[in-house]
């Protein structure tokens, strides 16, 4: 089961403002702190952060809310953090913040159902991710065959994605993207 968290509501709760924009580092820190409290109460569930009702996201808030949350999520009982309803402008700020810290996150843009990766990740991982999202649960051999890669190359890319919490790795050596919503 997943947990959808609307950032516009978290913003209103965190800073008691009617605005829909995530701007200023202080606002971002307050929203992140509120998100951390919410995520502690959702053990074992992916956290789906919904940006669809958020206006502007500046770089400082992208850094505070997304990048620092990704770092902090390693200590939370949440398997993955995924972003939904991300606008093109949101994606630019988030991408920049994640690149700077060498982080990556799965995002789904507004009016899309196709997940993509934002942040710092190798081209092999991006390519393997794209192939994996077209399948359910598969072994690295299936991805290797589809991409014309060696099994070792596919496994390395998929393991990299799993380590960075972008896909799910299973004990039977299979991988899957998992639920989008």
Residue pairs with C-beta under 8 A, 6 or more apart in sequence:
1 45
2 45
2 46
2 47
2 48
2 179
2 181
3 39
3 42
3 45
3 46
3 47
3 48
4 48
4 50
4 84
4 181
5 35
5 38
5 39
5 47
5 48
5 49
5 50
6 50
6 52
6 53
7 22
7 31
7 49
7 50
7 51
7 53
7 54
7 65
8 20
8 53
8 54
10 31
10 34
10 35
10 38
11 17
11 19
11 20
11 22
11 27
11 31
11 54
12 18
13 34
14 27
14 30
14 31
14 33
14 34
15 27
15 30
15 31
19 55
20 53
20 54
20 55
21 54
21 55
21 56
21 57
21 58
22 28
22 31
22 54
22 55
22 56
22 57
22 58
22 61
22 62
22 65
23 56
23 57
23 58
23 60
23 61
24 58
24 60
24 61
25 60
25 61
25 63
25 64
27 61
27 64
28 60
28 61
28 62
28 63
28 64
28 65
29 64
31 61
31 64
31 65
32 64
32 65
32 68
32 69
32 72
35 49
35 65
35 69
36 69
36 72
36 76
39 47
39 73
39 76
39 77
39 78
40 76
40 77
42 77
42 78
43 77
43 78
44 77
44 78
44 79
45 78
45 79
46 78
46 79
46 80
46 81
46 82
46 178
46 179
47 73
47 78
47 80
47 81
47 82
48 82
48 83
48 84
48 181
49 66
49 81
49 82
49 83
49 84
50 84
50 85
51 57
51 83
51 84
51 85
51 86
51 87
51 90
51 110
52 84
52 85
52 110
53 85
54 85
54 87
54 90
56 89
57 65
57 87
57 89
57 90
57 93
57 94
58 93
59 93
59 96
59 97
61 93
62 90
62 93
62 94
62 96
62 97
63 97
63 100
63 101
66 83
66 94
66 97
66 98
66 105
67 94
67 97
67 98
67 100
67 101
67 103
69 81
70 81
70 98
70 103
70 105
71 101
71 103
73 81
73 165
79 165
79 168
80 106
80 165
80 166
80 168
80 178
81 105
81 165
82 105
82 106
82 107
82 108
82 115
82 180
83 94
83 105
83 106
83 107
83 108
83 118
84 107
84 108
84 180
84 181
85 108
85 110
86 94
86 107
86 108
86 109
86 110
86 118
87 109
87 110
88 109
88 110
91 107
91 109
91 118
94 105
94 107
94 118
94 119
95 118
95 119
98 104
98 105
98 118
98 119
98 120
99 119
99 120
101 120
102 119
102 120
103 119
103 120
103 164
104 117
104 118
104 119
104 120
104 121
104 125
104 164
104 166
105 117
105 118
105 119
105 166
106 115
106 116
106 117
106 118
106 166
106 177
107 115
107 116
107 117
107 118
108 114
108 115
108 116
108 180
109 116
113 180
114 133
115 129
115 133
115 177
115 180
117 125
117 126
117 129
117 166
121 129
121 160
121 161
121 164
121 166
122 157
122 160
124 153
124 156
124 157
124 160
125 157
125 160
125 161
125 164
125 166
127 147
127 157
128 143
128 147
128 154
128 157
128 158
128 161
129 161
129 166
129 167
129 177
131 143
131 146
131 147
132 138
132 143
132 158
132 161
132 167
132 175
132 176
132 177
133 177
135 142
135 143
135 176
136 176
137 170
137 174
137 175
137 176
138 174
138 175
138 176
139 173
139 174
139 175
140 151
140 154
140 155
140 158
140 173
140 175
141 151
141 154
143 149
143 154
143 157
143 158
143 175
144 150
144 151
144 153
144 154
144 155
147 154
158 167
158 169
158 175
159 169
161 167
161 175
162 168
162 169
162 175
167 175
167 176
167 177
167 178
168 175
168 176
168 177
168 178
169 175
170 176
